[in-house]
């Protein structure tokens, strides 16, 4: 899936896309960020707005 401006997505929509990609095709947040052409910090900042943070052990974003 190619997204023109993933940083402009609703954070809940971004969460669904990000966690699906982490589960199915990306082994790390860094790989996901490269694939989505976003910085890791930008992804984390967007998802922090809805109180989710990255958990490396499970390779997913979880609610605080």
C-alpha positions in Angstrom: 0.0 0.0 0.0 1.4 3.4 -0.9 0.3 6.4 1.0 0.9 9.9 -0.4 0.9 11.7 3.0 0.7 9.2 5.9 1.5 11.9 8.4 -1.9 13.5 7.6 -3.9 10.4 8.4 -6.2 10.3 11.4 -4.0 8.8 14.2 -6.4 5.8 14.7 -6.2 5.0 11.0 -2.4 5.3 11.1 -2.4 3.0 14.1 -4.2 0.3 12.2 -1.9 0.6 9.2 1.2 0.6 11.3 0.4 -2.3 13.5 -0.7 -4.4 10.5 2.6 -3.7 8.7 4.5 -4.5 11.8 2.7 -7.7 12.2 2.9 -8.8 8.5 5.9 -7.3 6.8 8.2 -5.2 8.9 10.6 -6.6 11.5 11.1 -3.3 13.3 9.9 0.3 13.6 12.9 1.5 11.6 12.0 -0.7 8.7 8.4 0.4 8.8 9.4 4.1 8.9 11.6 3.6 5.8 8.8 1.7 4.0 6.3 4.5 4.8 8.8 7.2 4.1 8.3 8.8 7.5 10.6 9.2 10.4 10.3 7.0 13.4 9.9 10.1 15.5 7.0 11.3 13.4 5.2 8.0 13.7 5.7 7.8 17.4 4.6 11.5 17.8 1.4 10.9 15.8 0.5 7.7 17.8 1.5 9.3 21.2 -1.5 11.8 20.5 -3.8 8.8 21.1 -1.7 7.4 23.9 0.0 4.5 22.1 3.7 3.7 22.3 5.9 1.3 20.5 6.7 -2.0 22.3 9.8 -3.5 20.6 9.4 -6.9 22.4 6.1 -7.5 20.5 6.9 -5.2 17.6 3.6 -3.3 17.9 2.1 -0.1 19.3 0.1 -0.6 22.5 -2.1 1.7 24.6 -0.4 3.4 27.5 
